[in-house]
């Protein structure tokens, strides 16, 4: 009788061990004590780097199953949905795009409207940010096709596995041009050089199936009608005066669409202040981070640019790394002409000589209320106040205020700054003066945490490390409440708050999952049979 084989097997590989398919098959066969030809099929399911204990190795999970067990990538496929749209989706970031994809699967016609531009003309506006310090409020690193993630690192790591089928999101991305490594890497990413093509590829496929997309279409109001004792949304009004009617409206506008929060308040939609995090970008030479993380193996050709994740509790508030970009760049992510915001990005190769990460302090509602910022948009006003201070400290043209890490921990301003990936340039100063303008002790908490981080990662605080301000758009400081079952706004029937801007996601994958979840809820309400 043939011995039953497990569905998968885990093993560790040294850096110099071969990792080709035949070698992996032989390793699996030795562990299972069977001949290699007794294994029906060996497929790499997951790959990660384990750098603990002073030894770097690869941890892999191999799947053992017959090839006939495999299924087509990203099934089910979208259906043709030509005809009058029943749903308006506001925002073409990952939440809105994947909501449209799922609605097409379910046979529901929709139209996606976005204030920004498609990826190619949007790229020209990003050059205006980098080279001339010109901010287009509707086309920048936050607004336009694909949302804030399009020209970012394209990180796909998420802990949101309970929210929906992460594998489905990965397969849809891979089907439209993302490298298939994202299906097996433990911390997958696409890169800002490849993600724009993937995003436009999904949009073009949906257009072929009848989904409508309108860019340069800014929503300025909701159309509502009486509905019993409440009101119901029946469409949206655009800034050119046009009205788009719908049975449902999905608000998937991202964490930086501040005018949308104001629009919702005018429409009588309840908003709640929500905690977020605020701080700086910290940048190091990438080889330094490689040495810290990989030790003596830091120059091994198989190892990618090293990343890190750190956290420290200071005065009952978390201080932590956020959106770490190995081999990346710091970029201007401003959406308002009088405010300065920075963020990180990297290409698929992650071959920049710099590593950068957000280094942020958690900020609770009570923190900014004590500082005088009140109401559901108090967190937005806190962000705006610090962003304006950063713009003034940088002396214009989107130059960023910067302080060497060694000076920052001593409480000093810097008279010079190290070389940096930030193209508009750095203005040496004291970033603490920018962070503390709102009366909250951001700099004190950052300073204490940096000391702890340097004890864990020797060399983290050094002359070549620089703090660049400010990183303020980690998430929306607002939540738009919704019913946990129907996902509808209790304030306005037919309105579906979704994604990062509504407070229900925190990255590309979680936003995509939330968009798909909202699409399922709409399909159920409209009594459309959901595809299996």
Order of alpha helices (4+ residues) and beta strands (2+ residues): beta-alpha-beta-beta-beta-alpha-beta-alpha-alpha-alpha-beta-beta-beta-beta-beta-alpha-beta-beta-alpha-beta-beta-beta-beta-beta-alpha-alpha-beta-alpha-beta-alpha-alpha-beta-beta-beta-alpha-alpha
